[in-house]
C-alpha cells in the first residue's frame, strides 16, 4: 500500500486497511508501521498561511460548483507540458485532468463539454484570472451554458482552496514522483491515479470517506427523504 501511495501518512493507511476488512488494532498496525520506518518521512518546508483566509463554503449538492486550475511540469527530455485540473467542490471528486503541451481556451472548453457529457454542466465555476479564463472564448462558452464564473481576487489562491489542495496532492503523489518519458505516459499514470484518488483515498474533510463514497452516501440520503 505504501509503495502505491508514497505520500500517504499513517491515518490514511490505517483507514484504508480497515476498509479492506482487516481488523488489526491501531497500536499493532502503528508498531509495524514504525518498525518498517514508514514514519520517517522527509519534512517539507512549512507554508505561511494567509493572514485572513476566508473559509470556502462546501456546496450542498453535486454540480453546484466546479473548481479548476492549471499546473505545469516537464518530461524526461525537458519538454514542458501543462495540466488542466477540474474537481467538483461538493465531494472533492477529481472530474478529470487534461494534459498537453498547450492548453488554449478552445481546448479547455471542449474538455469541459466532454466532462459535462457524463456529469452535466455545473451551476458555477471557480477560477483565477488567467487569460484562458478571462478571454471571450471561455466567457462566451460559460454564458451559452448558463454557468456563472466566480473569479477569485488576484494574488489570493486561498480563495480557490479546494483546487489548490488538490493540486498539492497531485504534485506530491504524481508529478514529483515520476519523470515521464512522454505525454502518453503522463496521461496513463494520471488516469490510474485519478481512479485511486476518487475510490480509495480517504479525505478528512469528508469524514474519512472517499469522494465516491461520500457522493453515494449523500445520494442515498437524498433519495430516502
Secondary structure, 3 states (H helix, E strand, C coil): CCCCCCCCCHHHHHHHHHHCCCCCCHHHHHHHHHHCCCCCCCCCCCCCCCCCCCCCCCCCCCCCEEEEEEEEEECCCCCEEEEEEEEECCCCEEEEEEEECCCCHHHHHHHHHHHHHHHCCCCEEEECCCHHHHCHHHHHHHHHCCCEEEECCCCCHHHHHHHHHHHHHHHHHHHCCCCCCCHHHHHHHHHHHHHHHHHCCCEHHHCCECHHHHHHHHHHHHHHC
